Amino acid sequence: MNYYTKETNFYGNLSPEKLIERYGSPLYVYNESILRERCKELTSFVSYPDFKVNYSCKANSNLSLLKIIHQEGLHADAISPGEVHVLLKAGFKPKEILYISNNISKEEMEYVIAHGILLSVDSLSQLEQYGRLNPGGNIAIRLNPGFGIGHHKNVITAGENTKFGIGLENIPHIKQIAKKFNLKIMGLNQHLGSLFMKGDIFIEGANLLLKVADSFPHLDFVDIGGGFGIPYQKQDNEPRLELIEFGNKLSEMLTKWAQDYGKNVKVMIEPGRYIVAECGVLLGSVHNIKQNHSTRYIGTDLGFNVLARPMLYDSHHDIEIYKNPPSCKFDPHEKVTVVGNICESGDIIAKERLLPKVDEGDIIGIMDAGAYGYSMSSNYNNRLRPAEILIDLEGKDRLIRRRETLEDLMNCFN
Ligand code: LLP
């Protein structure tokens, strides 16, 4: 079994055992140098001059991580007032945020307008509502190009079976409504879905959007979406998304399009997962081991309230076992099912996984947990959300969000 954390020197001079001892279990651990590396990869993989990376902060909106991402020169997309709130606190300027809305109220629209943030609408009716609220204003439009991509049906966000975007057949209506309220269409955006591992499919989608953009002569930007995948099965040598060739092809297409369009147009992408997934490991503790019929269960404190992806999408995360104490020897592998402490039988992190023999007291590391981990965590079963810590560039650990307390559960009551 290859250990990603060894290859990347993830913990540096620290160790999972020490971190759990210090901050408790479960624990989200982030590595700053990996985070910065991923930011740099995406800000530089395209040579088209007016290219911008908007970080999609639904993947992880920890304030300290957002500050680092902003320092690396990324802008952001937001989908809720809550996301806007933390982005502004992290130092993002209103002009650096694109609000990609879906089914929002009049009040939410007013919130976005009042903060001077550009809104993208994804229905004709919401465009009308915006026109009534802010006649003469600037707006962006989220289109649905007719096909989508994604690692699971629930995360395909374009095509026929999704609530998102305005179909291309509605373009004349978009223009009519914009004219009626004297709105300036600043940009077009799309998001095909979450997680592709081959650039060609993304380029195909981008090409479609650029063709549509030709019929909007006064655009400031085109946002071709996120979805950049990471290899979740590193222990089985899953290859990475090949960025160099992908970037070259994309740059060539964008440069040619911009020449024909005849105006300098900013091109944006909106990745979430690629930026933060690999800088995060979720640590937990093994509390119980039992055999139920033919299944050997490894019982941990990593319920789906802490990491929902395996339960929601049947997602795979590589697992590392850290013997505790570390001097213990590894025994031969065995097939086990790793589960959490939530009161549902589907509370499974890994089904029938071959792992080094696990004992009670060992520590378990769930790899690539930085995206859609903490951000999708909950208080189900009245369990508390874990703490988050950062290993900084000097290799020092620092608390970046404290563990919840029982009192936090009472905060919303009168
Ligand atoms: N832009 C829009 C409009 C989106 O809806 C999303 C993700 C993104 C950008 C960023 O996508 P990414 O680059 O992270 O793939 N919870 C699921 C993923 C849901 C993605 C939702 N939208 C998961 O854990 O796999």
Boltz pocket constraint, residues with backbone or C-beta under 6 A from the ligand:
constraints:
  - pocket:
      binder: B
      contacts: [[A, 56], [A, 58], [A, 59], [A, 77], [A, 100], [A, 155], [A, 157], [A, 191], [A, 193], [A, 194], [A, 195], [A, 225], [A, 226], [A, 227], [A, 228], [A, 270], [A, 271], [A, 272], [A, 273], [A, 274], [A, 309], [A, 313], [A, 371], [A, 372]]
      max_distance: 6.0
